[in-house]
Amino acid sequence: MKNRYIKKVVGTIVLMAFLWGCSDVLDEQPRSIYEPGYFKTEKGVIGGITSLYAHLRYIYGQAYYYNACLTGTDEVTYAQSADANFKDMDLSGAGSLTPSSSRADVLWSAAFPNINTANGIIENAEEVESIPPSLIAEAKFFRAFDYFMLVQTFGGVPLDLGAGELAFNTSPSRLSVRNTVPEVYTKAIFPDLIEAVNDLPEYPRVTGGVTKNVARLFLSKAYLTYGWWLENPNNIPTYPETDRVDPDGHDAQWYFQKAYDIAVEAIDNPGPYGLQETFYDVNLAQNDRNNEILLYADHTEESEYYNGGSLTYGSGSAPDNFAVWMMTWNYTNLRSATDPEWNELISSVQREATQALGRPWTRMCPTIGVIENTFADKTNDSRYDGTFTTVYRGNWPKGGSEVEYVYNANNLIVYPGEPILTFLDEEPSEPIDYSNSQYNSNVGAGVLPGRADYVISPRGISRLRYPGLWKLGVYRTDNNGGLGQPNAGSTRPFNIAKFSEFYFIGAEAAVKGAITQPGKSARDLINVIRARAGKWRWHNNGNVPKDEDRSAEMIAATPNEITIDYILDERSREYYGEGYRWYDLVRTQTWDRIAATYEIGPSELDRQGEDPQVFTRTIEDYHYLRPIPQSQIDALELSDEEKQAYQNPGYY
């Protein structure tokens, strides 16, 4: 591998896993590379390890899996242009979640081929004298990583891909038996991650490579998640059915303690990792691959080969990073006038490859509760400003227009770089005029007296228009003063894991009863994150420097007693829109309570400004597991009764 970028997937290596079937892809390369002997060569091991990193692009940044992680939670609902991919996941009556429509299929399809590649490396690489244990540990990490994601999503999954448990399979198999949740954790996830912690280096072999602390993060999180599973406070069913008894004889509290201990060990021994000084710096595109990021699916604008996709055109499919398109509304519909009589209108905010803008698809949007409740404190807490694009600024000259200025709200003049539209932090003291009888924004935005920018208040957010997701926005250095390549997939890495999560894992485990160390109670750990959130160095909304430290105010506002709900609120403020939320709510068995209802405005342009509607979701216990993809069920050589028994209950 190169020092910075992970190459494309070595596709033929990863295609031999469970239920991948006899596709024509299998004929693309000589069959000899599928043999175990391939992994008994240094070239084969390195190629296999490369593919383990590259497979992350087929999951993270893949917009439909991204949707499965967020839509239907308190963070996200479907937006105006959503199709069934998004409406089905919302569980609010607009669609129906089935084995054929669930977009968790992305994870299933990408993870099993990768697990088989890891099996081949682990099983055979020890015979290569030049391969150190640390390299084999990378394969063990990724095998555990995939199994951990699968077991959280689907329940128990197969450890035998056709050649025995955790064995490399060289022939496509259409027979399968699902292992139980405890078997997946105790036979695969925990042993692999423990060995990875022991054998991986403290510092990465290559930029972005896995290390001891990367393995510690997922081990501590797996312990935490399994502890919740054993405790099962709300009696959520599991599948395949099994007693909630740990094969190793430990109870939930033992696992909560292990989760706490490992998280604190990582905090005390950060190695090359740590917290960025401000929340803004964590997600600033120019600061990508910073020391807070433990794992990412990499991309680059320097080479299509190392990017894994076109640098000029977005395919709308993996391995492109196109997740943020879904959360970007069509701001390009904004109109301003070139004359005071409004005879000629132009698109005053054009599609541009910058972090605040990007390609709009309008498939997913934040709920009003996110803006009003999750990010209620927009004065002390920098995370709202460091998460969303709330001001859309004029950029028409970059599109070739020579117009010096435009007429905007209240017929006032706006120059390039000045606000055309602002999403207000709170409801204004005087009512917004949404009638657009005189100055038509073309997106249903309103006006306030004396302001040249159109405005939308939190209660005016709708499925049509909403603050964009700045933190995941695109970034290019080759725009050359123009609009750049906004239609290409993002060339930024998609962040998967952050050092900050050790603080949340430790705090959550402490709330669940782990014995804490001095100075590292749940409140202590959460306050490290909250104190950082109070430090400002830039104001996105104002597009100006902001040197303020409101850490004291943030700490003072932290309750003395930390609850799971409070931790979930903090996690949402810290990781909003990054794909954590469904897993957080499922782990803590709070999804059906926290996300049961939400508010959002309508989709239709002529209804913008109406009072938002309340939508109710039907979240049943069986929804806590996603359905096994129907394509995989159909591929099994089993009887109809056996196929039904293979599928998660509720999805027949």
C-alpha positions in Angstrom: 0.0 0.0 0.0 1.0 3.6 -0.5 1.7 5.6 2.6 -1.5 7.7 2.4 -4.1 6.1 0.2 -5.6 2.7 0.2 -5.9 1.1 -3.3 -9.0 -0.2 -4.9 -10.5 -3.5 -3.7 -8.8 -6.6 -5.1 -12.2 -7.6 -6.2 -11.5 -11.2 -7.1 -10.2 -12.0 -3.7 -13.3 -10.9 -1.9 -15.9 -12.6 -4.0 -15.7 -16.1 -2.7 -17.7 -15.5 0.5 -21.0 -16.8 1.7 -23.9 -16.5 -0.7 -22.1 -14.3 -3.2 -23.3 -16.8 -5.8 -22.0 -17.8 -9.2 -21.9 -14.4 -10.7 -20.0 -13.6 -13.9 -17.6 -11.6 -11.8 -16.0 -14.9 -10.8 -14.6 -15.3 -14.4 -12.8 -12.0 -14.4 -9.5 -13.5 -13.1 -7.8 -16.9 -13.1 -9.3 -19.2 -10.5 -5.8 -19.9 -9.1 -5.9 -16.7 -7.0 -8.8 -18.1 -5.0 -6.7 -20.9 -3.7 -5.4 -20.9 -0.1 -1.9 -20.8 -1.6 -2.5 -17.2 -2.8 -2.4 -16.1 0.9 0.8 -18.1 1.5 2.7 -15.5 -0.5 3.7 -12.0 0.6 2.0 -10.5 -2.4 -1.2 -12.4 -1.6 -1.2 -11.3 2.0 -0.5 -7.6 1.1 -3.2 -7.7 -1.6 -5.7 -9.2 0.8 -4.9 -6.7 3.5 -5.3 -3.9 1.0 -8.8 -5.1 0.0 -9.8 -5.2 3.7 -9.2 -1.4 3.9 -10.7 -0.8 0.5 -14.0 -2.6 1.3 -14.8 0.1 3.8 -15.7 2.3 0.8 -18.5 -0.1 -0.1 -20.2 0.6 3.2 -19.2 4.0 4.5 -20.1 6.9 2.3 -22.5 4.6 0.4 -25.6 6.7 0.7 -28.2 3.9 1.0 -26.5 2.3 3.9 -26.0 5.7 5.4 -29.8 6.1 5.1 -30.3 2.8 6.9 -28.2 4.2 9.8 -30.2 7.4 10.3 -33.6 7.6 8.6 -36.3 6.6 11.1 -34.4 7.8 14.1 -34.9 11.1 16.0 -32.2 12.6 13.9 -33.5 12.1 10.4 -36.6 11.6 8.3 -37.1 11.4 4.5 -37.0 14.6 2.5 -38.9 16.0 -0.5 -37.2 13.9 -3.3 -37.0 10.7 -1.3 -38.0 7.4 -3.0 -38.9 4.1 -1.3 -35.2 3.6 -0.3 -35.8 6.3 2.3 -39.5 6.3 3.0 -39.4 2.6 3.8 -36.7 3.1 6.5 -38.8 5.9 8.2 -41.5 3.6 9.5 -43.9 6.5 9.5 -46.4 5.0 7.1 -45.0 6.4 3.9 -43.5 3.1 3.0 -43.0 -0.5 4.3 -39.8 -2.0 5.5 -39.4 -5.5 3.9 -36.5 -7.9 3.2 -36.5 -6.5 -0.3 -36.5 -2.8 0.6 -34.2 -2.6 3.6 -31.0 -0.9 2.7 -29.1 -2.7 5.4 -28.5 -5.1 2.5 -25.4 -3.0 1.7 -23.7 -4.1 4.8 -24.6 -7.8 4.4 -23.3 -7.8 0.8 -20.0 -6.0 1.5 -19.1 -7.7 4.9 -19.2 -11.4 4.1 -16.8 -11.3 1.1 -14.5 -9.3 3.3 -14.8 -11.8 6.1 -13.8 -14.6 3.8 -10.8 -12.6 2.6 -9.8 -12.1 6.2 -10.3 -15.8 6.9 -7.9 -16.6 4.0 -5.2 -14.3 5.4 -5.5 -15.5 9.0 -5.5 -19.2 8.0 -2.6 -19.1 5.6 -0.3 -16.1 6.2 1.6 -17.6 9.1 3.4 -19.7 6.6 5.0 -16.6 5.1 8.1 -15.9 7.1 8.2 -12.3 6.0 4.7 -11.6 7.4 4.8 -10.4 11.0 1.9 -11.1 13.5 1.0 -7.4 13.4 -0.1 -7.7 9.8 -2.2 -10.8 10.5 -3.7 -8.8 13.3 -5.0 -6.3 10.8 -7.0 -9.1 9.2 -8.3 -10.2 12.6 -9.4 -6.7 13.3 -11.4 -6.4 10.1 -13.0 -9.8 10.5 -14.1 -8.8 14.0 -15.2 -5.3 12.8 -17.5 -6.8 10.1 -18.9 -9.4 12.4 -19.6 -6.7 15.0 -21.5 -4.6 12.5 -23.4 -7.6 11.3 -24.5 -8.9 14.7 -25.7 -5.5 15.7 -27.7 -5.2 12.5 -29.1 -8.7 11.9 -28.7 -10.6 15.1 -26.8 -14.0 14.9 -25.1 -14.5 11.5 -23.1 -17.4 10.0 -19.6 -18.1 11.2 -19.3 -20.9 8.7 -19.2 -19.7 5.1 -19.1 -23.2 3.6 -15.8 -24.6 4.8 -16.2 -24.6 8.6 -16.4 -21.9 11.3 -14.1 -18.9 10.6 -12.5 -20.9 7.7 -11.6 -19.7 4.2 -14.1 -20.9 1.7 -13.0 -21.5 -1.9 -16.4 -22.5 -3.4 -19.6 -20.4 -3.4 -22.0 -21.9 -0.9 -25.8 -21.8 -0.9 -26.2 -23.5 2.4 -26.0 -21.7 5.7 -26.7 -21.9 9.4 -26.9 -18.8 11.5 -25.0 -18.8 14.8 -26.4 -17.2 17.9 -25.5 -13.7 19.1 -23.3 -15.1 22.0 -21.5 -17.4 19.6 -20.7 -14.5 17.2 -19.3 -12.4 20.0 -17.4 -15.1 21.9 -16.1 -17.1 19.0 -15.3 -14.3 16.6 -15.5 -10.7 17.8 -13.9 -10.8 21.2 -11.0 -13.2 20.4 -10.1 -11.4 17.2 -10.2 -8.0 18.8 -8.2 -9.1 21.9 -5.5 -10.5 19.6 -5.6 -7.4 17.5 -5.0 -5.2 20.7 -2.1 -7.5 21.6 -0.4 -7.7 18.2 -1.2 -4.4 16.4 1.4 -1.6 16.7 0.7 1.5 18.8 1.4 3.7 15.7 -0.1 2.8 12.3 1.9 0.9 9.8 0.5 3.2 7.1 -1.4 6.5 7.3 -5.0 5.4 8.3 -3.9 1.9 9.3 -5.4 0.1 12.3 -3.6 0.2 15.7 -4.0 -1.0 19.2 -6.3 1.9 20.1 -8.4 1.4 17.0 -8.9 -2.2 18.1 -9.5 -1.0 21.7 -12.3 1.2 20.6 -14.2 -1.6 18.9 -13.4 -4.0 21.7 -14.7 -1.7 24.3 -17.8 -0.9 22.2 -18.4 -4.5 21.6 -18.2 -5.3 25.3 -20.6 -2.4 26.0 -23.1 -3.6 23.3 -23.0 -7.2 24.4 -23.5 -6.1 28.0 -26.7 -4.4 27.0 -27.7 -7.5 25.0 -27.3 -9.7 28.0 -29.2 -7.3 30.3 -32.0 -6.8 27.8 -33.8 -4.3 29.9 -36.9 -3.9 27.6 -37.2 -7.6 26.7 -36.4 -7.0 23.0 -36.4 -10.4 21.2 -33.2 -11.8 19.6 -32.7 -14.2 16.7 -31.8 -17.0 16.3 -33.6 -17.6 19.6 -31.2 -18.3 22.5 -31.0 -17.7 26.2 -29.3 -14.5 27.2 -26.5 -16.4 28.9 -22.9 -15.8 28.2 -21.0 -19.0 27.3 -18.0 -17.8 29.3 -20.1 -17.4 32.4 -19.9 -13.6 32.7 -22.9 -11.3 33.4 -23.7 -7.9 31.9 -21.9 -6.0 34.7 -18.7 -7.8 33.9 -18.9 -6.6 30.3 -19.8 -3.1 31.3 -16.7 -3.0 33.5 -14.5 -4.3 30.7 -15.9 -1.7 28.3 -15.1 1.1 30.9 -11.6 -0.3 31.7 -10.5 -0.5 28.1 -11.9 2.9 27.2 -10.0 4.5 30.0 -6.9 2.6 29.2 -7.1 4.1 25.7 -7.6 7.6 27.0 -4.6 7.2 29.3 -2.5 5.8 26.5 -3.5 7.7 23.4 -0.5 7.0 21.3 -0.8 9.1 18.1 -4.4 10.0 18.8 -6.2 12.6 20.8 -8.9 15.3 20.8 -8.7 18.2 18.5 -8.8 21.6 20.2 -12.2 22.6 18.8 -15.2 20.7 17.5 -14.9 22.8 14.3 -11.4 21.4 13.7 -12.6 17.8 13.9 -14.7 18.2 10.8 -13.0 20.9 8.9 -12.2 19.4 5.5 -8.8 21.0 5.3 -8.0 19.1 8.5 -9.1 15.7 7.3 -7.2 12.6 8.7 -6.5 14.5 11.9 -5.4 12.7 15.0 -8.9 12.4 16.4 -9.9 10.1 13.5 -9.2 6.4 14.3 -10.6 4.8 11.1 -11.9 6.1 7.8 -12.9 5.0 4.4 -10.3 6.9 2.3 -10.7 9.0 -0.8 -8.5 11.6 -2.6 -8.7 14.1 -5.3 -5.1 13.4 -6.4 -5.8 10.2 -8.3 -8.9 8.4 -9.6 -7.1 5.1 -8.9 -6.6 5.8 -5.3 -9.9 7.6 -4.9 -11.8 4.5 -6.1 -14.0 6.5 -8.4 -14.2 9.4 -10.9 -13.0 12.8 -9.9 -15.5 14.5 -12.2 -18.7 12.5 -12.2 -20.6 10.9 -9.3 -22.0 7.5 -10.1 -24.5 7.5 -7.2 -23.1 4.1 -6.1 -20.2 2.6 -4.2 -17.3 3.0 -4.0 -18.1 6.7 -4.3 -18.5 8.7 -1.2 -21.9 10.3 -1.9 -23.7 10.1 1.5 -23.8 13.8 2.1 -25.7 14.4 -1.1 -28.8 12.9 0.6 -28.8 15.5 3.3 -28.3 18.4 0.9 -31.4 20.3 -0.1 -31.8 21.9 -3.5 -30.5 25.4 -2.6 -29.8 26.0 -6.3 -33.5 26.8 -6.7 -33.0 30.0 -4.8 -33.7 33.1 -7.0 -32.7 36.7 -6.8 -33.3 39.5 -9.3 -30.8 41.5 -11.4 -33.1 44.5 -11.5 -35.3 46.2 -8.9 -38.5 45.4 -10.8 -37.7 41.6 -10.6 -38.0 41.2 -14.4 -34.9 38.9 -14.6 -34.1 36.3 -12.1 -30.9 34.3 -11.6 -29.7 31.4 -9.5 -27.8 33.3 -6.9 -26.4 30.3 -5.0 -25.1 27.8 -7.5 -24.0 24.2 -7.1 -20.4 24.4 -5.9 -17.8 21.9 -4.7 -17.3 23.5 -1.3 -18.0 22.2 2.2 -21.0 24.4 2.7 -22.7 23.4 -0.5 -22.2 20.4 -2.8 -24.6 18.3 -4.8 -28.2 18.4 -3.7 -30.4 15.2 -3.7 -32.9 16.2 -1.0 -33.5 12.6 0.2 -33.0 13.0 3.9 -33.5 15.9 6.3 -33.2 16.7 10.0 -36.3 16.7 12.1 -37.4 20.0 13.7 -36.6 18.4 17.1 -32.9 18.2 16.1 -32.8 22.0 15.6 -35.0 23.0 18.6 -34.1 20.3 21.2 -30.9 18.4 20.4 -29.0 21.6 19.6 -31.0 23.9 21.9 -27.9 25.7 23.1 -26.5 27.5 20.1 -24.7 30.2 22.1 -22.3 28.2 24.3 -22.2 24.9 22.4 -20.2 25.2 19.1 -21.5 21.9 17.7 -24.6 23.2 16.0 -22.5 25.8 14.1 -19.9 23.1 13.4 -22.4 20.6 12.1 -24.8 22.5 9.8 -24.7 25.0 6.9 -27.2 27.6 8.1 -26.3 30.5 5.7 -26.3 30.2 1.9 -24.1 32.9 0.3 -24.2 34.3 -3.2 -21.7 32.7 -5.6 -23.1 33.5 -9.0 -19.9 35.1 -10.4 -18.2 31.7 -10.1 -20.8 30.3 -12.6 -19.8 32.9 -15.1 -22.3 35.7 -14.4 -20.9 39.3 -14.5 -23.8 40.7 -12.4 -22.2 42.9 -9.8 -25.0 42.5 -7.2 -28.5 41.1 -6.9 -31.8 42.3 -5.4 -33.0 40.0 -2.7 -35.4 40.1 0.2 -37.1 43.5 0.8 -35.6 44.4 -2.6 -32.3 45.0 -0.8 -28.9 44.5 -2.6 -26.7 41.5 -1.9 -23.1 41.2 -3.1 -21.2 38.0 -3.8 -20.3 36.2 -0.6 -23.2 37.8 1.4 -26.2 35.8 2.7 -28.9 35.0 0.3 -30.8 32.8 2.7 -30.4 32.2 6.5 -31.8 29.5 8.7 -32.4 31.3 12.0 -31.2 29.9 15.3 -34.5 30.5 16.9 -38.0 31.9 16.3 -37.9 35.7 15.7 -39.8 38.1 17.9 -41.9 39.3 15.0 -43.6 36.9 12.5 -41.8 35.9 9.3 -43.7 36.8 6.1 -43.8 33.6 4.1 -46.3 34.9 1.5 -43.6 35.8 -1.0 -46.1 38.1 -2.6 -43.4 40.6 -3.6 -40.0 39.0 -3.4 -40.1 35.3 -4.4 -37.2 33.2 -3.1 -38.5 30.2 -5.2 -38.0 27.9 -2.2 -40.8 29.2 0.0 -38.5 31.2 2.3 -39.8 34.3 4.1 -38.7 37.8 4.9 -38.2 40.0 7.9 -38.2 43.8 7.8 -34.8 45.3 7.1 -33.0 42.1 6.2 -31.6 41.5 2.7 -31.5 37.7 3.2 -34.4 35.4 3.0 -35.0 33.7 6.3 -36.4 30.4 7.6 -37.0 29.8 11.3 -36.7 26.4 13.1 -40.4 25.9 12.9 -40.3 26.6 9.2 -37.9 23.7 8.4 -39.5 21.3 6.1 -38.9 18.3 3.9 -38.1 20.8 1.1 -35.6 23.0 2.8 -33.4 22.6 5.9 -29.9 23.3 7.1 -27.3 21.4 5.1 -24.8 19.0 6.7 -21.6 21.1 6.7 -19.5 18.6 8.6 -19.6 16.0 5.8 -19.6 18.6 3.0 -17.3 18.2 0.0 -13.9 19.8 -0.4 -11.6 20.3 -3.4 -8.5 22.3 -4.0 -8.9 22.3 -7.7 -11.9 24.6 -8.1 -9.5 27.3 -9.5 -11.9 30.1 -8.5 -14.9 28.5 -10.1 -17.6 26.1 -9.0 -15.3 23.1 -9.3 -16.6 19.5 -9.6 -19.7 19.5 -7.4 -21.2 16.5 -9.3 -18.4 14.1 -8.4 -18.4 11.9 -5.3 -16.8 13.5 -2.4 -13.0 13.1 -2.4 -12.9 13.4 1.4 -12.4 10.3 3.6 -15.6 9.2 5.3 -14.9 9.0 9.1 -15.9 5.8 10.8 -14.4 6.0 14.3 -13.1 8.9 16.5 -11.0 9.0 19.6 -13.7 11.1 21.3 -15.9 8.0 21.5 -13.8 6.5 24.2 -15.2 9.2 26.5 -18.7 8.3 25.6 -18.2 4.5 25.9 -16.6 5.0 29.3 -19.4 7.3 30.5 -22.1 4.9 29.3 -20.4 1.9 30.9 -20.2 4.0 34.2 -23.9 4.8 34.1 -24.5 1.1 33.6 -22.7 0.3 36.9 -19.0 0.1 36.1 -16.7 1.0 39.0 -15.0 4.2 37.9 -11.5 5.6 38.5 -10.9 8.9 40.3 -11.5 11.8 37.9 -13.2 9.6 35.4 -16.8 9.4 36.4 -19.5 9.5 33.8 -19.9 13.3 34.4 -16.1 13.8 34.3 -15.8 12.0 30.9 -18.8 13.8 29.4 -17.5 17.1 30.5 -14.2 16.6 28.6 -16.3 16.5 25.5 -18.6 19.3 26.6 -15.7 21.6 27.5 -14.2 21.1 24.1 -17.6 21.9 22.5 -17.5 25.3 24.3 -14.3 26.4 22.6 -14.9 28.4 19.4 -12.3 29.6 16.9 -14.5 30.1 13.9 -18.2 31.0 13.3 -19.6 29.2 10.2 -22.8 31.1 10.4 -21.1 34.5 10.3 -18.1 33.3 8.2 -15.7 35.1 10.6 -13.2 34.1 13.3 -14.7 33.6 16.8 -12.2 33.4 19.6 -14.4 32.5 22.6 -14.1 29.9 25.4 -17.5 29.0 26.9 -16.2 25.7 28.4 -17.1 26.9 31.9 -20.7 27.5 30.9 -20.9 24.1 29.2 -19.6 22.3 32.3 -21.8 24.2 34.6 -24.9 23.2 32.6 -24.0 19.5 32.8 -26.4 17.7 35.2 -24.9 16.1 38.3 -26.5 12.8 37.5 -25.8 11.5 34.1 -28.4 9.2 32.5 -28.4 7.1 29.4 -30.8 9.6 27.8 -28.4 12.4 28.5 -25.5 10.4 27.0 -27.6 9.7 23.9 -28.4 13.5 23.6 -24.7 14.2 23.9 -23.8 11.6 21.3 -26.3 13.1 18.9 -24.8 16.6 19.4 -21.3 15.1 18.8 -22.0 12.7 16.0 -25.1 14.1 14.3 -25.4 12.8 10.7 -22.4 10.5 10.9 -24.3 7.2 10.9 -24.2 6.4 14.6 -27.8 7.0 15.6 -29.7 3.8 14.7 -27.0 1.7 16.4 -27.0 3.9 19.5 -30.8 3.6 19.9 -30.9 -0.1 19.2 -28.0 -0.8 21.6 -29.8 1.1 24.4 -33.2 -0.2 23.5 -34.6 3.3 23.3 -35.4 3.6 19.6 -39.2 3.0 20.0 -39.4 5.7 22.7 -37.0 8.4 21.5 -37.9 8.3 17.8 -41.7 7.5 18.1 -42.8 10.9 16.9 -41.2 13.8 15.0 -42.2 17.2 13.5 -41.4 18.4 10.0 -42.9 20.8 7.5 -44.5 19.8 4.2 -42.8 18.9 0.9 -44.8 21.1 -1.4 -43.5 24.6 -2.4 -46.9 26.2 -2.0 -47.3 25.0 1.5 -44.0 26.3 2.9 -44.6 28.4 6.0 -47.4 26.2 7.2 -47.2 24.8 10.8 -45.2 21.6 10.9 -46.9 18.3 11.2 -46.4 15.6 13.8 -45.7 12.2 12.4 -45.9 8.9 14.3 -43.7 5.9 13.7 -44.7 2.4 14.2 -41.5 0.8 15.7 -42.1 -2.8 16.8 -39.8 -4.9 18.8 -38.9 -7.0 15.7 -37.6 -3.8 14.0 -34.6 -3.9 16.4 -33.1 -6.3 13.9 -33.0 -5.5 10.2 -34.3 -8.2 7.8 -31.9 -10.6 6.0 -31.8 -9.3 2.4 -34.3 -11.1 0.3 -31.8 -11.7 -2.4 -29.7 -13.7 0.0 -32.8 -15.7 1.2 -33.6 -16.5 -2.4 -30.1 -17.7 -3.1 -30.2 -20.3 -0.3 -30.7 -23.9 -1.3 -33.2 -24.6 1.5 -36.8 -25.5 1.7 -39.4 -22.7 2.0 -39.8 -23.6 5.7 -36.1 -23.5 6.2 -35.8 -20.1 4.4 -38.6 -18.7 6.6 -36.8 -20.0 9.7 -33.6 -18.3 8.5 -35.3 -14.9 8.1 -35.6 -12.6 11.2 -39.2 -12.8 12.6 -41.6 -10.1 11.6 -40.2 -9.9 8.0 -41.9 -13.0 6.4 
